[in-house]
Amino acid sequence: MKRPTVGIATDAAHSTKYKQTSYRGVILPDNIEVFKNHIGNKTVNIGEFLGLVAAVKYIIENDFMPKTIYTDSLTAITWFRNKKAASKKIYPELEKAEVYLKIMAEQVKQIQVLHWDNNLWGEIPADFGNKK
């Protein structure tokens, strides 16, 4: 399978040094950043999920085509499909994301969320480049 060239790629990163979790999304193939958010000292899984939901919002609000999102996080994909984060952390943004996915269910089901295979295609284009 060829490396994807259209859609939105999302990723999250956590800096233990700065106690900061961030997520962002880029439009393929030019890797133009369309959103980026710093959410404080949260987990990478929370960042991955919120990044995925931010991409869903971007697609819906901007009538973006194709309605395809890539993430390298299987956890975020599972949480997205369940419309529920499996985190024990209490974080209002998580609850808002879950409610959004449920309220917008008709539009959300038109969006394809696919796993980015880092082994096959290299790092996802939204990667923060923080790996050592």
C-alpha positions in Angstrom: 0.0 0.0 0.0 1.3 3.5 -1.0 1.9 6.2 1.5 -1.3 8.3 1.9 -1.2 11.7 0.1 -4.6 13.2 0.9 -6.5 13.9 4.1 -5.5 15.2 7.5 -2.8 13.6 9.7 -2.8 14.1 13.4 -0.3 13.4 16.2 0.4 14.2 19.8 3.5 14.5 21.9 4.3 14.8 25.6 7.4 16.5 27.0 8.3 15.2 30.4 10.9 18.0 30.8 8.3 20.7 30.3 5.3 18.7 31.5 3.4 19.7 28.4 1.2 17.7 26.0 0.4 19.0 22.6 -1.4 17.8 19.5 -1.6 19.1 15.9 -3.1 18.3 12.5 -1.6 18.8 9.1 -3.2 18.6 5.6 -1.6 16.1 3.3 0.4 16.2 1.1 1.9 19.6 1.8 1.9 19.2 5.6 0.2 22.5 6.2 -0.6 22.9 9.9 -4.3 23.6 10.4 -4.5 23.3 14.2 -2.2 23.0 17.2 -3.0 23.0 20.8 -1.1 22.7 24.1 -3.2 21.0 26.8 -1.0 21.0 29.8 0.4 18.0 31.6 -1.9 15.2 30.1 -1.2 11.8 28.6 -0.2 11.2 25.0 -3.4 9.1 24.6 -5.5 12.1 25.6 -3.6 14.3 23.2 -3.9 11.8 20.4 -7.7 11.5 21.0 -8.2 15.3 21.2 -6.2 15.8 18.1 -8.4 13.3 16.2 -11.5 15.0 17.4 -10.0 18.4 16.4 -9.5 17.0 12.9 -13.1 15.8 12.9 -14.3 19.3 13.8 -12.0 20.9 11.2 -13.5 18.6 8.5 -17.1 19.3 9.5 -16.6 23.1 10.0 -14.7 23.6 6.8 -16.5 21.0 4.6 -13.0 19.6 4.0 -12.5 16.9 1.4 -11.6 14.1 1.5 -13.2 13.3 4.8 -10.2 11.2 5.8 -8.0 11.4 9.0 -4.8 9.5 9.7 -3.4 8.8 13.2 -0.8 6.4 14.3 -2.6 5.9 17.6 -4.7 2.7 17.8 -5.9 3.9 21.2 -7.2 7.2 19.8 -9.0 5.2 17.0 -10.6 2.9 19.6 -11.7 5.9 21.7 -13.1 7.6 18.6 -15.1 4.6 17.5 -16.5 4.2 21.0 -17.1 8.0 21.3 -15.6 7.6 24.8 -12.1 8.0 26.2 -11.0 5.1 28.4 -8.9 7.5 30.6 -9.3 7.6 34.3 -8.1 11.3 34.3 -10.8 13.9 34.8 -10.4 16.5 32.1 -13.3 18.7 30.8 -11.9 18.8 27.3 -12.2 15.0 27.1 -15.9 15.2 28.1 -16.5 17.9 25.6 -14.9 15.8 22.8 -17.0 12.8 23.7 -20.2 14.9 23.7 -19.3 16.5 20.4 -18.8 13.1 18.8 -22.2 11.9 20.0 -24.1 15.1 19.1 -22.5 15.2 15.6 -22.8 11.5 15.0 -24.4 11.8 11.6 -21.6 13.9 10.2 -18.9 12.0 12.1 -19.9 8.7 10.5 -19.1 10.2 7.1 -15.5 10.7 8.2 -13.0 7.9 7.6 -10.4 7.5 10.4 -7.4 5.3 9.3 -4.3 4.0 11.0 -1.0 5.5 9.8 1.5 2.7 9.6 4.8 4.1 10.8 6.7 1.0 9.8 5.4 1.1 6.2 5.3 4.9 5.6 7.6 6.4 8.1 6.6 8.9 10.8 3.2 10.5 10.4 3.6 14.0 8.9 2.0 15.6 12.0 4.8 14.2 14.2 6.5 16.7 16.4 10.0 15.3 15.8 10.7 15.0 19.5 11.9 11.4 19.4 15.5 10.8 20.5 
